[in-house]
Amino acid sequence: MPASILLERIVRSTQDDDSPENIQQCVEETYNFFVRYTPILSKDIYQLFFEEVNEQVPCSSKEH
């Protein structure tokens, strides 16, 4: 997943340098990436932001 590769790199970058300037640069880079590639990465975006959230949600009462 190209999006997850970008996010892993951004996380490493902010861990190495948590200055406001670097964080701002990382935010801008991430934003620009998603704006540019949303049409072709919609499946990746869904997996990153929704499937991981669903994995953390407790079981619903229907499953019991």
LOROMI-631964 format. One record per residue: x, y, z of N, C-alpha, C in turn. Coordinates in pm, whole numbers, plus 50000, padded with zeros to 5 digits. Example, Ala and Ser with C-alpha at 12.3 -4.5 7.8 and 13.67 -1.06 7.14 Angstrom:
% LOROMI-631964
513194943150780512304955050780513204967050780/512854977550708513674989450714512905000350787/
END
This chain:
% LOROMI-631964
500834988250000500005000050000500885012450000/500835020249896501645032449891501335042050005/500075043050044499705052350151500335048150284/500345035450313500945031050439502455033050440/503085031650324504525034250315504815048850345/504015057750288504175072050316504005074650465/502955069250524502695071950665503785066350755/504335054750721505455049450800506655058850794/506915064150676508035073450661507785086450738/506555091250734506195103550806506345101350957/505905090051005506045087051149507515086851189/508345080251110509795080051140510375094151139/509965101951041510485115551031510125123951153/508875122751199508465130751315509065125351444/509385112551448510065107151566511505112151572/512145113351456513525118151450513615133251474/512615140451428512635155051437511215159951462/510915163251588509565167651620509435182851626/510285189551553510205204251548508915208351476/508385219851511507175224651443507335225551291/508515229251247508755230451102508665216951033/509265206751092509215193451032507805187751036/507115189651146505745184751156504865191551051/505025204551035504255211650933504575206250794/505825203850766506225198350636505605184450615/505615176350718505035162850708503525163450687/502865172450756501425174150737501125178250594/501875187950544501655192550406501925181450306/502985173850328503315162950236502215152350236/501725148850354500665138950364499385143950298/499015156250328497815162150268497915162150115/499025167050064499205167749919499175153949855/499755144149921499745130449870498305125449856/497515127049963496155121849959495275129749862/495465142649852494705150549754495035145949613/496295144049587496715140349451496295126149412/496395116849506496195102849472494885096749523/493995104649578492725099249628491995090749525/491875095149400491125086849304491695072749286/492995071249292493565057949269493885050549399/493795057549511494115051149639492905049849731/491715051149679490545051149766490455038249848/490835026949790490815014249865491835014549978/493045019449951494065020750056493585029850168/492995041150130492525050750229491465044250318/490555037150257489515030250334490145020350432/491085012350385491725002450471492475009050586/493175019950558493945026750662493055032550771/491965038950731491185046650827489935039650878/489445029450809488215023150854488395008750898/489175000850829489344986950871490114986051002/491114994651022491854994551148490964998851263/490075008451238489135012851341488195001451375/487674994651274486734983651297487384972351376/488674970251361489364959851436489394963151585/489304975851620489394980051758488024981251824/486964980551746485614981951799485224968851867/484664969551989484244957252056483144950151977/482974937552003481954929651934480574935651959/479764935351856478394940351872477554929651941/476404933651990475524924252060474964913751965/474934916551835474444906951736475334894651730/476604896051761477544884951751477494875851872/476834880051978476804872052101475674862252100/
END
